[in-house]
Amino acid sequence: MDFKVLDESKVDTKRAPEDGVYIYGLFVEGCRWDERKEALDESAPKVLYTEMKMIHIQPKNKADIDYGHSYCCPVYK
């Protein structure tokens, strides 16, 4: 699986994607999503958890995935 963090103002998230799924409702611990950098960044002082933006999970062949933009971390329910 590969992923892309979405700018919800540019994507019609009310309709299902052609391939994959949209996920939301995740929180990140000890960091935050920076809109300008489009990457994880330091969290604000005294803020432990922040809500993550919507993510598009896309099925891909393992050989086609570019891991250079990824940060491997667990997801807990």
Backbone as a ProteinNet text record, in pm:
[ID]
protein_1_A
[PRIMARY]
MDFKVLDESKVDTKRAPEDGVYIYGLFVEGCRWDERKEALDESAPKVLYTEMKMIHIQPKNKADIDYGHSYCCPVYK
[TERTIARY]
83.4	0	87.9	43	108	5	45.6	-47.1	-16.9	-116.3	-99.3	-185.5	-126.4	-202.3	-275.2	-405.3	-489.3	-509.8	-516.2	-566	-715	-796.6	-939.8	-1012.5	-954.8	-1018.9	-1001.4	-907.5	-880.4	-933.3	-990.4	-1037	-1182	-1263.8	-1401.8	-1402.9	-1397.8	-1390.5	-1527	-1631.9	-1766.6	-1788.8	-1709.4	-1717.4	-1598.9	-1620.6	-1512.7	-1406.5	-1279.3	-1175.6	-1188.4	-1129.4	-1132.8	-1063.1	-955.6	-878.3	-834.6	-850.2	-810.4	-922.7	-884.4	-981.1	-927.1	-1020	-983.7	-999.2	-902.5	-916.4	-900.6	-970.4	-962.3	-990	-967.7	-992.1	-868.4	-752.8	-628.9	-569.5	-496.2	-421.6	-275.2	-186.5	-43.5	5.2	105.3	156	295.7	314	445.5	488.8	396.9	426.7	296.6	306.3	186.7	210.3	104	115	134.8	242.1	270	218.3	121.1	58.5	158.6	244.7	339	442.2	498.5	601.5	542.6	413.9	347.1	424.5	454.5	531.2	504.5	545.8	536.9	640.4	606.2	695	683.2	766.9	763.1	623.6	581.9	452	463.2	350.2	346.4	376.7	431.5	461.9	339.3	358.8	256.6	139.7	156.1	52	106.3	47	96.4	32.3	-99.7	-171.6	-231.2	-221.3	-288.5	-359	-468.6	-545.7	-471.9	-465.2	-399.9	-500.8	-450.5	-537	-585.2	-679.9	-730.8	-619.5	-616.2	-512.2	-578.5	-522.2	-568.8	-474.3	-525.3	-448.3	-470.2	-359.4	-367.3	-293.5	-356.8	-286	-184.3	-64.8	40.3	128	196.1	297.5	412.8	469	576.3	692.9	723.2	834.5	808.5	681.7	646.5	637.5	654.9	639.6	771.7	765.3	881.1	878.4	968.3	970.2	1043.3	1094.4	1167.8	1083.2	953.5	864.8	793.1	825.8	749.9	820.2	739.3	787.9	713.6	785.8	726.5	688.2	560.5	517.3	391.4	367.3	247.1	122.7	7.8	-122.9	-199.3	-248.4	-322.5	-469.5	-551.9	-696.4	-735
-118	0	124.5	224.9	355.3	456	577.4	676	814.5	902.3	1043.4	1121.9	1220.4	1307.4	1408.2	1423.6	1503.6	1646.2	1737	1872.2	1864.2	1856.4	1829.6	1936.6	2056.3	2160.8	2137.7	2051.9	2026.8	1892.6	1812.9	1678.8	1662.6	1601.6	1572.9	1446.9	1465.5	1351.2	1291.8	1350	1294.7	1171.9	1161.7	1045.6	954.3	826	728.5	745.5	721.7	730.9	616	633	526	400.7	418.5	306.7	338.4	246.1	267.8	324	380.8	436.7	565.7	649.8	766.6	728.8	765.7	742.7	875.9	889.5	1010.6	972	1065.7	1038.9	991.6	994.3	954.6	1074.2	1045.7	1147.3	1106.6	1204.8	1177.1	1225.5	1154.7	1184.4	1244.8	1359.8	1421.7	1492.3	1514.8	1587.9	1645	1712	1766.9	1769	1782.4	1793.5	1940.1	1971.8	2108.9	2126.9	2217.5	2242.3	2295.3	2387.4	2448.3	2347.4	2269.2	2171.3	2042.9	2021.7	1896.3	1777.5	1788.6	1685.3	1695.1	1591.3	1596.5	1694.8	1764.5	1864.1	1858	1935.4	1942.5	1984.3	1929.5	1968.2	2104.1	2167.7	2294.7	2267.2	2364.8	2343.9	2299.2	2200	2144.6	2078.8	2043.8	1973.1	1834.6	1731.4	1595.7	1530.2	1545.6	1481.5	1587.1	1564.7	1651.7	1564.4	1615.8	1540.5	1541.4	1424.9	1410.7	1441.3	1493.8	1521.2	1390.3	1400.4	1283.3	1222.9	1090.7	1018.4	928.1	924.8	834.9	715.1	599	474.7	411.2	382.1	329.4	197	95.7	-29.8	-12.4	-64.5	-58.2	-181.3	-212.8	-317.7	-268.5	-357.9	-319.2	-254.7	-302.4	-249.1	-106.7	-64.9	67.9	175.2	136.7	232.3	303.6	437.5	519.9	542.7	477.1	489	614.5	695.4	815.7	920.5	921.4	1020.3	965.2	845	776.8	778.2	771	751.7	630.1	526	400	411.8	395.7	401	316.6	270.7	190.5	276.4	214.2	278.5	196.4	263.4	195.9	233.1	137.4	163.3	172.6
0	0	0	-70	-69.9	-19.2	4.1	58.9	5.7	20.9	-10.9	86.8	153	242.8	155.4	178.3	90	138.6	42.7	67.7	36.1	138.8	122.3	41.1	32.3	-46.6	-196.8	-235.3	-376.5	-426.4	-335.3	-370.3	-325.4	-410	-372.5	-286.4	-155.6	-64.2	-33.3	-87.3	-67.7	-156.5	-263.7	-353.7	-328.6	-344.6	-325.7	-434.1	-401.1	-503.3	-602.6	-719.9	-820.3	-769.3	-694.8	-643.3	-500.4	-408.5	-270.8	-186	-71.1	23.1	83.8	131.2	209.9	356.5	439.6	583.7	655.9	766.8	848.2	992.2	1082.3	1224.1	1297	1231.7	1298.9	1372.3	1477	1550.3	1550.6	1545.2	1554.4	1690.7	1743.7	1876.4	1867	1929.7	1935.8	1808.4	1716.6	1593.4	1538.5	1423.5	1359.2	1209.2	1132.3	987.6	952.1	880.5	838.5	696.7	680	549.2	446.9	488.4	392.9	343.6	434.8	398.7	340.9	367.3	332.2	389.3	519.1	588.7	738.9	811.3	956.7	1008.4	1117	1174.8	1326.6	1393.6	1539.4	1586.6	1698.6	1752.5	1821.3	1837.9	1910.8	2057.9	2129.9	2271.8	2351.1	2433.9	2523.7	2451	2323	2247.7	2214.9	2275.2	2254.1	2132.7	2114.9	2004.3	1912.2	1780.4	1684	1581	1528.2	1429.1	1295.9	1233.9	1103.4	993.9	883.5	768.4	705.7	615.2	544	457.9	453.7	379.7	276.4	156.8	50.6	48.9	86.7	83.8	-53.1	-123.3	-259.4	-271.1	-329.7	-352.1	-466	-445.3	-547.5	-536.9	-645.7	-640.8	-555.1	-475.3	-384.5	-458.8	-578.3	-656.5	-705.8	-711.1	-762.3	-653.5	-528.1	-418	-392	-383.2	-348.8	-198.3	-126.1	19.2	66.2	-25.1	11.1	80.3	56.3	118.5	241	282.2	386.4	521.7	625.2	761	814.1	842.8	887.9	1034.5	1064.5	1204.7	1221.6	1344.3	1367.4	1373.4	1346.8	1360.9	1463.9	1566.8	1672.4	1666.3	1699.4	1706	1851.1
[MASK]
+++++++++++++++++++++++++++++++++++++++++++++++++++++++++++++++++++++++++++++

